[in-house]
């Protein structure tokens, strides 16, 4: 540990406030330990780490504009107007603070040195890990009327820190440009614009007033978007509910600080929603596994609405209290906390562990919510009446679930008769293919490897979960078959991964409109009622070929029109060839289906991932909800430039 100046004011951001914990050598050897993976997720994490440093400057009150550029050469540049990384000599390393931050793991202004009050980032490893995993990094710092530059390659400085007079127009700030190393990221080094834009938009919502400009210079003309939301998370909730019918126009909002912990909450209930969407963030990091801030919010919502319901005589003296799931039905909420010393559980920081946050959220939100509902009794009545309806529906659903349980595998009843099970009893190697109809089911049953592949044919289209109450859902034969075959609990909150019979649940439907509809209905069921299956990566989509292209004794399978045309273009001029269009899986011979779609050695499959929960929630509402106008607008906007697979996945 280096000595730190604990009494210094945070605006005096200099080398003494940079602490050094350990060296950088392990990062290139075991990159997955630091960024999770060397696939697309880890690649994009590099950008988030650099942007997080700029956001931390914004949280500290020194940065108002962040620019992110995807450059034509495959590199990324992140530029901010913060204070600039310190460039004076570090007392322990005897190198510049900039070089220390860039080349030493766990070196940064986030470890009690007074540089930052709260911060996100990956435990401060961010910028040095980005440096270690990049082919090159170029850093420019504008600070104290000087401009400082230094270049690094694979984590090592190849130039000295160069300092010149600042005549650039930038008064203060930092710019980091980096090219991911293809020796590390062997799968891809290409950045996904939509993935990055979703995260940057999210950061702009979470940090009201910060302007984020995102430019893609890889395309002509350049694509540029700017995100800046003075309303912060209130605007985020408006964005998420814009396709829904709201129960009350005003968003219930509160912000406060207690014992150094800052809390912001925005709430809005919707009439046409039967589940809740609650996004939790701690220091700008999405806590997908929950934590104490979400526990505090759920507790205070349940207690407050029960108290007000009794005070307003909506809940009678002898009635049971409303449950948390009843109170939250139809709720869209964002809770964002900023914690000086966050305790995150797990390497990927997806669950907040600070016990003190639970009580702070409870007291701050409880006070504000009580006050709002006292002054807006009509809103209180509407929310409580919806919760009472949810309670009654839940009781009906409970009775329906009991009926299913008595028939289900959980009570040792036989598996569905139409299930062709596999012989393996190891869920980790077992796969189940959900196919439409008996024709495709027949081909799949004959073509599969019976040792580890099971087939469940589904008749017709399952219920549209988005428009159906729980009681009907559990009485539906196809849903019962799904629940029984997979070994699921009835409701998402009963999910137990140890009971899951297959770790690959593959939706395999025809490449036509009906197939796309069935796929979307199944995805809606999993997303709304068994979301943990999606979040833990158990759901996949099979990619059968659209065409078989034959020329002489050779044949090729093509999975898109573009691939077909590219293959034809490789043939000599005037060559004879034959194209077979597969309209359905039932048209394929069992051997063809195995070779193209089911054989782990040769098939293509997409794992369903929900990177942006808010956008996923909105799209399911648009595509599967009651309102026709937003669905028509979505299809008119996206239909011409998206193929059906992209639209539904």
N, C-alpha and C positions, 0 to 999 in steps of 0.2 A: 504493500500500500504506500502511496506517496503521501506526504503531508498535505493537508488542505487548509485553506484559509476559511474557517467556518464563519468568521464574522464579516466577511466581505459582502458588499451589496451585489445582488445578482446582475446588475447592469455592468459591473466591473468583471466582464467575462474575459478571462485571460488564461495563460498556460497553467497557473497554479490550481485552477479549478478543474483541470483534466487529470483524472486518477488512472493509474495503470495497474492492472491486475494480472495479466499473463500474456504470453506471446501468441503469434498468429499461425505458427507452423501446422497445427492439427487440421486447419480448415480445409485445405486442398485434399488432404488424405481422407477425411470423413465429412464431406460437405453436407450430407443428409442430417448430421447431428445439429447443424446450425440453421439450415433453411428448410428442413423437412424432407425434401426430395430433390433429385436433379432432373425431374421432369418439368412439365409446364408450370406446375404450382410453385416449385422452387425458383424457377426462372423469374416469374412475376414477383415473387417475394423480394427479389433484389430491388426492384423499383419501389416497392412499398417501404423498404428500409430507408432508402435515400429520401423519399418523400416524408416519411415520419420525422426525420431530422428537421426538415423545414417546418412541419406542423408543430413540432416542439418549440421552435422559435416563435411561432404564432401564439401558442399557448402561453409563452412567457411574455407576450405583448410586444414583440419586436419585428414581426413579419406580417405583411398584409397581402402579398402577391406571390404565388408560386407558379412557375411555368414548367410544364413537362413536355418534351419534344421527343417523338419517335423519329430518329434520323434515317436518311436513305441508306446509310451504310450498315444499318442494323443496331446501331448504338442508341442509347437514351441519354438525354440531358435533363437535369433537374436544377432549376435556378430559382433562388429566393432573394428577397430583399431584407433578410434578417441581419444580425450583427456581424456575420462572417465568422468562420472557424478561426480561433486564435492562431497566430503565426509566430508568436514570440517563443523563446527557448524554454522547453519544459525542464523543471529543476531536477527531475530524476533521470530522464532518458537523454538529456543533453542534446536532443533534437528539437526541431520546431514542434509546437503543439499540433500543427496540421499533420506533419509526418507521423507523429505519435498516434493521433486518432486514426490515421489511415493504415497503419502497419502493426498496431498492437491490439490484440483482442481484449475486450472489456476496458478499453480506454475511451473515456467520454465525459461529458459534463453532467452525467445523470446518476452519479453514485455518491451524493451527499456533499459535493464540493460547492454547492450554492449556485451552479450554472442554471439548473432548472428546478422549479417547484414540483411540477408533475411532468411526466413524459410517457410516450408510448415506446416505439422501437422494440427490438428484440433483445432485451436486457443489455442494451448499449453495444451489442456486437455489430450492429448494422453496417456501418460504413466500412469497417475493416474487413468484414466478411465479403461485402460486395467487391472490395479491392482484390481480395484473395482469389475470388472466383471469376474475375474478368480478365480478358486478354490484355486490355489496357484501361486505365482510368486517367482522366485529365481533370484536375481541380483548379478552379479559379476562385480567389477570395478577394473581395473589395473591402478594405478596412483601413481606417485612419489615413485617408488620402493616398493610399497605395493600392496597387493591384498585384497580387501574389499568385504565381502559377507553379504547378508541379505535375509531372507525369509519372505514372506507375505502370508496370507490366507484371501481371500475375502476382500482385501483392508487393512488388519491390520497387522502390523509387529508382528511376533511370535518369532523372535530372535532379539537380539541386533545387531548392525553393528559390524561384526567381522573383525579384521584387522590382517594380517600376512605379513611376508616378502615375496616379490614377487620372486619366483624361477620357475615361470611357462613358461617363454619364451615370454610371452606377455609383452611388455613394457608399453603400454597404451591402453585403450579401455574399452568397456562396453559389457557385455553379459546379455541379459534378456531372461529368459525361463518362459513360462506361460502355464497353462492348463485352457482353457475356462470353466466357471462354467455351468454345465448342469442344475442348478436351474434357470439360466437366459436364456440360449440358449436351450430351450426345444425341438426345432424342430430338430436340429443337432449340434454336436460339431466336425464334421468331415470336415477337410479342403480339398478343391478342388485344386489339383496340377496345373491343367491347368489355372485356374482362377488366382492363385498366380503367376505362371510363366509369364503370359501375363503382369501383372502389374510390375513385377520385370524387365522384358525385357524393358518395356517402361521407367522405371526409369534409366536404364543403358544408353538408347539412349539419355535421357534428361540430363544426367550428364557425359559428355565425359570423358573417362579414368577411371571412378570408376568401380572397379571389384566387381561383385555380384555373389556369388556362392550359388546355391539353391540345396538342397539335400533332397530327400524323403527317410527316414530311415524306413518307414512303410512297404516297399516292399523288397523282396529278388530276385536278388541282388539290392542294393541301386541304386536309380536313381539320377544322378547328372548333372546339367547344369551350365555353367558359362557364364555370360553376361558381356562383356566389349567392348565398342565401342569408339575407339579413334576419329572416325569421328562424333560422337554424332548424332545430328538430321539429318545430311546429310545421314548417314547410315540408319536412320529411313525411310527417303523418298525412298531410294534405296530399302529397304525391302518392302515397300508398292507398288512400281511400278515394282517389278521384274517379275510379270506375264503380264505386259502390254507393248505395243509398244510405246517407248518414242519419243517425238517430238525433243528433244535435249539431247545429251548425258550428258553434264555437268549439275550438280545440281547448281542452282543459290542460293548462300548462302551469308548471311551477319550476322555479330554480332557487337554489339556496346553498349555503355553505355552513358546515359545522365541523369543528375540530380539523380544519384543513381539507375536508372532503367536500368537493363541489358536486351537487346533484341537479340534474335537469330531467324533467319528465313531461311528456306530451301524450295525451290520451284522447281517443275519440271512438265512440261505439257506432256500429253500423247495423241497419235493420236487416240487410240481406246477406248476413254472414253468420255461420254457425260454429265457427272455430275462432280462436284468437290468433293474432299475429303480434308478438311482442319481441322487439329487437333490443338486446342489451349490449351496451358498450362500456368498457372501462379503459380510460385513457386512450380513447379513439379505437380501441381494438374490439372487434366483434366477439362477444363471449357466447359462442354457439352452444357451449355446454352449461350455460347459466352461471350461477354463483350467488353470492350473498346479496347483491344489489337487486337481483330479480326475486329472490326469496322475500326480501323486505317489501318490494312493491306488491307482490301477490298477497302477502299477509295483510297489508294495510288496505288494499282494495276490498278484500273479503270482509274484514272487520267493519270498515267505514260504511259500506253499503248495507250490511245487515243492521247496523245501529240506526242508520237513517231510515231504513225500511220499517223498522219497529216504531221509530219515533213518528213516522208519517202513517202508521197503522196499515201499511201495505203488507207487512208480515205480521200475522196475528200472534197473540200471546202463546198459544199452544203449538204453533207451527215450528217445524225444524228450521234451523238456520240454512240460508242458501250456501251451497258449496262454492269453492273458489272457481271451479270450471263453469258453474252457472253464471256467476257474476262477470266472468271474463268472456262469455260468449259474445261474439261480434266485435270484440275490442281490438283496435289497432293502437299500439303503444310503442314509444321509443323511450328508453331510459339510458341516460349517459352519465357516468360518474367519472370524476377526475380524482385519483387517489395518490397522495404523495409517495407512499411506499407500497405499491400494489403487490399482492401475493397471488400469482397465477399458478393454477394447478396444471402440470403437464408442460412439455417443451413448447407446444404450439399456442400456449396462453389462451385457452378457450373456456376457462372457468375461473371466476374471481373468488379468492378464498378469504379475504379480509373480513373477520367476524364483526368488526365494529361498523362496517358499512350497512349491515342489515338494519340495525337500530336507527342509524342516521337517516336512511331512506324512509323507514317507517314513520319517524317523527316529522320530517320535513313534508313528506307527501300527505300524511294524515291531516296535518294542520291545513294545508292548502286545499285539499279535496273536500274536507268538511266545510270550509268557508265557501267554496264555490257552490256546492250542492245546497247549502242553506240559503244562499242568495238566488239560486236558480232551481226552485222546487220542481218545475215542470221537467227539467232535465233529469233530476233525481228520480222522479216518478217513472219517466220513460225507461231509464236504465234498469230500475228495480222490476218493472213489469216485464221487461224482456228477460231478466234473470229468472223470474218466477215461471215464465213460459218454458225457459230452458230446463228448470228444475223438473217441471211436469213431464217434458219430453224425455229427460234423462231417466225418469222412473219407468216410462213406457219402454225405453230402449234397454234398461236394465233387465226387465222381464223378458224382452226378446233375446238379449244376450244369454240369459240363463237357459233359454230354449236351445240356443246354438251350442252352449257348453255341454249340455247333456248329450248332444249328438256328436260332439267334436272329438278329435284325437286326444285332447287334453284329458278326456274321461275314458281313454282307451277304447273308443269306438273305432270301427274300421275306417280306413281312409276312403275318400270318394271312389266309387266304383270305376269312374272313367280315368282315374290316375294310373298311368303306367310308371310304377316306381322304379328306382334304381336299386341295385343290390348293396351298394355301399351304405354304411350307416355313419360315415364320417362327414358331417356337414361341410367341413372346409373343402372337401374335394367334390361334393355333390352339387349338381346343377338341376334346375327345373325349368323347362321351357313352357311358357304359357302361350298356347296356339289357338287360333280361331277355327272352330269347326272340326268335324270328323275327318274331312278329306286331308287337310294339312296334318291333322293329328296322326292319321294313318301313315303318311310318308315319314313323319318325324319319328314315330315309334319304330318303324322298320330301319330307318337310317341311323339311329342313335347308337351310342356305346352304352349298353344296358348296365354296365358296371357302375357308372357314376352319373348318367343322364336320365332324368325323369321327364315325362311328358304329361301335361294337364290340358286337354282340349276344353275350351270354353264355348258354350253354345250361345250364338247371337252376341248382343252387346250387353255388358253389365250395366247396372244402374249408373246414372250420372250423380255421383256423390255430392256435387256442388249444389244440387237442387232438391236433395232428398233428406228426410229426417231419419234419425238413428234407427227408430223402430223398424222402418221399411228396409233399411240397409241390411239389418241382421237376419231378416226373414228371406232375403233374396238367395236363391239356390246357388248362383254362381259365386256370390260373395262367401257363402258358407263353405263351398268347395275350396275356394282360395285359402280361407282362414284355416280350414282343417288340414289341407295338403301341406301348407307352409309351416304349420305348428305355431301359428301366431296367437297371442292373446287377442281378445276381441277389440280392445281399444288401444290407441297408441300409448297411453300411460301404463298399460299392462305389458308393454314390450319386454321380452326377456330373450336376449340373444342366444342364451344357452339352449332355449327350446326350439330355435330355428332349425329346420331340417335340411335346408340348402343355403349355401352362402353365395351361390350365383342364381339369382331369380331373373330369368331372361324372357323379355316380352318379344315374341316372334310372330309378327303379323304380316299380312300381304302388303305389297308396295302399291296400294291404291287408296282411294278416299275412305272406304269402309275400314281398311286396315289401320289407317292413320287415326280414324275416330276411335276405334277399339283401343289402340295404343294410348291415346289421350285419356280415355275413360279409366284405364288401368293406372296410368300415372297419377290421375287425380285421386283415385282411391288410396294409392300408396302415400302421396304427398299429404293428403288431408287426415288420413286415419292411421297411417303407419309411417310417419315421417322419419322415424329413426332408421328404418330400412334404407331410405334414400340417403340420409345424412351419414350413415356408416358404410355406404358404398356397396350395398347388396343388390341393387337393381341395375339391370343391363338391358340394352336394346340390341337385338340381333340385326345384322345388316345383310339380308339376302341379296343376291345379284338381281339386276333388272333384265340383263340380256345374257344369252349365250351366243358367242360369235364363232362360227365354224369356217375354216378354210382348209380344204384338203383333209388330211388326217388330224390336223391340229384344231384345238378349240380353246377359247378364252372366255372367262366370265367377266362381265363389266358391271360395275355397281352404280354408274351414273351415265347420263347421255354424253357428258364431256369425255369420260373414260372410253366410251364406245367410239366416239369420233376420233380420239387420239389413236386408238388401236387400228382403226380402219386406215388412218393416214399413214401408218407404218407399212401397209401392204404395197406391193408394186402397182403401178397404174393398170387399170382394167382387170385387176385380179377378181376372180370369182369367190364370193363368200356368201354365207347364209347367216341371217340374224334371227334368233328365237327370243321373243319377248315373254318373260315370265309374268303372267297376270296374277298368279297366286301361288302360294307354296305348294298347294295340292297338285299343281301341274308338274312339279319337279319330281324326278325319280328319287327314291330314298338315297341312292348313292350320291346323286347330285347334291341333295340337301345336306348330306354329311360333309362332302368335300368343300362346299362353298360357305356353309352357314353354321355348322355344328362342330366341325373338327377343330379342336383347340390349336392345332398346328397351322391351320390355313385360314381360319375364319377371321372376320372383322366384327368387333362388338364395341358398342359405346357404353361406358359406365355413366349412369345418370348422376350428375353432381349438381348441387344447388349452391353455387358460389354467391348468388345475390338473392337472398330469401325474399326481400321486398318485391323485387321484379318478378320472381317466380310466383309469388302470391297474387300479384296483379294480373299476370297473364292467365293463370288458372281461373281467376274471377271473370276475366274478359271472355275467354274461350268457352267456359262451361257454365257461366252464371245465367241469370234470368234476363239481363238487359241486352237487347238485340243491337242497339245503335253502336255501343263501344266495340262489339264483336265485328260488325260490318266495317267500322272504321279501321280496326286492326288488320283485317284481311285485305282491305283495299290498299292500306299503306304498305304492308309487308309482303302480301301475296306475290306481287310481280317480281320481287327480287330475292325471295326465299323459296327454296324447294320445300315440299311437304314435310320431309323429314325434319328440316331445321325448324319449321313452324311448330311442329308438335313436340319436339324434344326440347 
